[in-house]
Amino acid sequence: MAARRSMRLARNAVIGALAGAAMLGATPAAHAQTALKVMVFAGLSNFSIFAAQHKGLFAKHGLAIELINTPSSDAQRERLAKGEIQIAHAGVDNAVAMAELAKVDIAIVMGGDNGFNRIIAQSDIKSYADLRGKTVVVDAPNTAFALLLYKVLKDNGLNKGDYVVKPVGGTPVRFDAMMKDKTNAAGILAPPFAFSAVQAGLKDMGSAAKAVGTYQSDGAFVLREWAKANSDTLTRYIKAYVEGRRWVLNPANKAEAIQPLVDRLRLAPDVAAQTYAVATDPADGIAKDAKFDMEGFKNVLKLRAEIEGQWGGNPPPPDKYLDLTYYDKALAGL
């Protein structure tokens, strides 16, 4: 009887040791995950998020991401202001607009890319002068890429009032508007939509950001109070995002990395490969580790001051819109 008791104790000890080992080896994904609603514009700017989801990196950091496509910047800014989403990825001029126009206390917490924006026009548009009296399509009429478009037109002799501005929504909506109605003469599109537009016969008039030089386009921004109350969650999100970006930019992952573009953006393999090439271009591709481009952001503020007359034409110091401490902490932990 004593022998049987000893055997039971030994068996229980083995079971307990195995269970303990399993717990020690468990990843954060095995435990309850923090839910986050992240709102984005459909397109190439989400490549790092697609990669992080594909490789399970958000789960690795204990996060469950609901990725939501926004129809417009107005809708995105409104939902962020109401706390209906936690993180927004978009042209960071939208964060500036939230702070200055809606008086919402926001913080830009991470960079992203230069937007890869092209000015696309109908095939009968031979020069910018041909847009006089014509309609240009934009997202919101007073933020981000619309301001880039106005700047390019201004530099080519067209001032506001020389053309009609039609707010329609984000890049996919602008693409559809130009494809379905030729009176929508021009607009800004980014890959892969810019590629599809050219394949369909529309004309690429050139880079939109060329008019201002280096340009900080897409980045992540949040409500400042939410960030303070959820600093660990935000830091873990940035870690996963940066790890996704590192994976995308590793040439060894090229074949596998193209597939999420095919699947998530519903692209033909050749268009996905072309889009991948733009994203990973050593000179003009997505920023390494999603580093924030301070000089590019200063140009964003200069553009708003020039085109919208904000701040009496004199842009403020950029620091008032930023809090990169979460980013710095995330990188230090990788």
Disulfide bonds with the S-S distance in Angstrom:
none
